[in-house]
Amino acid sequence: MNNNAKCSAGAKNLPQVADSIVMRLLTVSETAKELNIPRRTVYELVRDGVIPKLALNQRTIRIPIEGAIEVLTKLTQQSLIK
């Protein structure tokens, strides 16, 4: 088997793996717009560890939107119950 055959054989499995690990990452501003909350609130929720984040470097973070929506939904449900 030559190198090209190895690459093409591995590429067939790539979409299956990639589909399972793809997540939508947003900036703080995009997250605030998506969740209809102020940017400051997003920063506070990230700082407090309520919303998960991915730190790209010391100044740049991205937020997985699925995690943020899940957290916000739980917080909303808890506030409605009280």
Backbone torsions as a table, in degrees:
resi	resn	phi	psi	omega
1	MET	NA	127.8	178.9
2	ASN	-86.8	174.0	-176.9
3	ASN	-62.6	-37.0	179.2
4	ASN	-63.1	-38.9	179.2
5	ALA	-66.1	-38.9	178.0
6	LYS	-63.4	-43.2	-179.2
7	CYS	-64.6	-44.8	-178.2
8	SER	-69.9	-33.1	177.9
9	ALA	-67.3	-40.8	178.4
10	GLY	-69.0	-32.7	-178.8
11	ALA	-66.4	-26.9	178.7
12	LYS	-63.6	-33.8	-179.7
13	ASN	-84.9	-15.7	-175.0
14	LEU	-59.4	-47.5	-179.0
15	PRO	-58.9	-36.7	179.2
16	GLN	-63.3	-44.8	179.8
17	VAL	-69.3	-46.7	-177.2
18	ALA	-62.0	-40.5	-179.7
19	ASP	-61.9	-32.4	-176.7
20	SER	-80.7	-17.4	-177.6
21	ILE	-114.0	3.7	-179.5
22	VAL	-73.8	130.3	174.0
23	MET	-135.1	148.8	-177.8
24	ARG	-86.9	115.0	-179.9
25	LEU	-104.9	132.3	-178.6
26	LEU	-121.0	156.4	170.7
27	THR	-74.4	171.8	177.5
28	VAL	-61.7	-44.0	179.8
29	SER	-62.3	-43.9	178.7
30	GLU	-64.1	-39.4	178.5
31	THR	-63.8	-44.0	179.2
32	ALA	-60.0	-43.9	178.0
33	LYS	-64.3	-45.1	-177.6
34	GLU	-62.3	-40.0	-177.2
35	LEU	-93.1	-4.5	179.9
36	ASN	58.7	46.4	175.6
37	ILE	-132.7	159.1	-180.0
38	PRO	-65.8	151.4	177.3
39	ARG	-56.8	-40.4	-179.3
40	ARG	-58.0	-40.2	179.1
41	THR	-64.9	-38.8	177.4
42	VAL	-61.5	-47.3	178.6
43	TYR	-59.3	-41.6	179.9
44	GLU	-65.2	-42.7	179.4
45	LEU	-65.9	-37.0	176.3
46	VAL	-67.9	-46.3	-179.7
47	ARG	-58.9	-40.1	-178.6
48	ASP	-80.1	-4.6	178.7
49	GLY	80.6	13.2	-179.8
50	VAL	-77.1	-42.6	177.2
51	ILE	-103.4	130.9	178.7
52	PRO	-69.2	153.6	179.0
53	LYS	-139.6	160.9	172.7
54	LEU	-121.5	114.9	-179.8
55	ALA	-86.9	116.2	178.5
56	LEU	-82.4	-33.5	171.9
57	ASN	-159.2	-165.3	-175.7
58	GLN	-66.8	-26.0	-175.8
59	ARG	-111.2	-12.6	-173.0
60	THR	-116.0	124.8	176.3
61	ILE	-126.2	156.0	172.2
62	ARG	-129.8	150.5	-175.7
63	ILE	-119.8	124.5	174.9
64	PRO	-70.2	114.7	-171.9
65	ILE	-61.9	-34.0	-179.5
66	GLU	-62.2	-42.1	178.0
67	GLY	-66.3	-39.7	-179.7
68	ALA	-66.2	-42.6	179.2
69	ILE	-65.1	-41.2	179.4
70	GLU	-61.7	-45.0	179.7
71	VAL	-64.3	-45.9	-179.0
72	LEU	-63.5	-38.1	177.7
73	THR	-62.5	-45.3	178.7
74	LYS	-63.0	-42.9	179.5
75	LEU	-63.6	-39.8	179.5
76	THR	-65.4	-44.1	179.8
77	GLN	-63.9	-40.8	179.1
78	GLN	-64.7	-39.6	-179.3
79	SER	-70.8	-29.3	177.5
80	LEU	-73.9	-30.1	-179.4
81	ILE	-72.6	-37.7	-176.6
82	LYS	-68.4	NA	NA
